[in-house]
Amino acid sequence: MQRLLSIFLLALVAVISACNNANYQEGTISIIDPPVYIIDMPFEVTQPPIVDNQTSDPDIPLFNEYSITLDFDPETRMITGMGIVRYTNRTNTNLRELVFRVNLNAWNEEATIAPYSREVYRQIFRDGRNYGYMNILHVFHDNEELSFSLRDTVLTVTLPYTLEQEETTQINIQFEAYIPIIAHRTGANDHAVWAGAFLPVEAVFGSQGWHTEPYYPIGTPFILEAANYVVEIITPPDYTVAGTGSKIESTLDDRKITRFTVQMAARDFAFAISPNFRRTSQITPSGVEISLYYYTNDLPVNHILNTAVETMTFFEETVGRYPYSHLSIVETDMFQNSVGFSAIIFADSNHLRHTNLRDLRGEIGRQWFSSIIGGNPINEAWLSGGLTFLLRDGLLGQTQELRTLIENVHLDLQNRLIRNEGSRRIASSVRYYNTWGDYFRIQHNKAGVMFYSLYREMGEENFRELLREYYNQFAFRIASSADFISLAGDIHGRDLDSFFEYWLYTTELPELPIARPQN
């Protein structure tokens, strides 16, 4: 009886969502705005482009749109879902197929490539091996069932007609998923379940076709378009849900419905569910509400939130205004110290007890360089990794402190080269890494030293202008290394191709610059 009621509720909410989506397309209903905090800014910040998903042609939205309903069963950790996807063909060709990424299936027992390396096996499977999966049940277009194929993490849907360039279509995907007990981007423990890189999302169409790269075990192997989301999650009434976007809670009979709305396009949607979550929040000077969702009694809550506010304030001052009204930090089990998604960060319980919280600060910084500005983290992970590494300690402008940090990192890299460790070039794909340590040393540390050298080459004023312009021009878009290098040369007033070629394509470690940056 309970299961039948859940199915009925799922269908009812799905119909409501579909109606809302249809009305939204015609402009007859407006999504509720997130709260706006009117607070004087203590510094001048550069804001990213404001987007409202409307182009000059009212039939062509600026971003793809997802309207999704998820029904969570805590006893089985099963999620039954239905997603309405409104997709616009912005490729350079007409399409007869749409391709989606179903990343949870990387955790299927029969997956071709395991999404974890041997070195972290025991950290991920803390309670023994456990697998997850997502089954695609049906795909519809205008009540017509479509044929599809699902191979590992790639869902290919055959359209009933050719989708021409700049034409928009809408399809309905119904699925069921099992959340495994693992300490990874999606996972669970005795206190909570969390889901990142979870929802079926449209693959990116590039110059070589659809991006269908595997869920590599090292790095962040997801190339993602920004999109708008409306997600409703159905749970028992005593459960709390954290997620991307502004949140509204309601009840229907003995079920709780938590609705999240992302008005400013997000790179993805992630969420966490628990009957044990407590929530404490602080508001930054710019009005962003940072909330900590936690279940452990002895966490240093105020220290965590103070660090988060301080870090966000620094990145807003240095790069640009944070575009979302909320950022959630959620206590989880995580094989890494923390993993970030758009407007939400999953952080391991043990890391949240640390004094310096460097990884958490880094994930807050990656909100700018991975979530708001998109990129290719498979082949160009250094672009977000190096910038975040350089800036996460908030030392830009504090010349001696920053110099000391970089010198220590440079010395460590030198010593490893002497021992024949970490001699990989920065411009290398994540597919070639076998350990997380090697990946971080090159794609974060060595890339951070490179960006420090760029900072000294350009001077502080020009480097700060580069960060702000990079944000202004590529927020909610996908930027390439060529875009960044070209912009850096324009602001510097001198071609920097040779600088980046020197750093990116050698296995050696260039010397640090001696001259001070010019202010």
Disulfide bonds with the S-S distance in Angstrom:
none
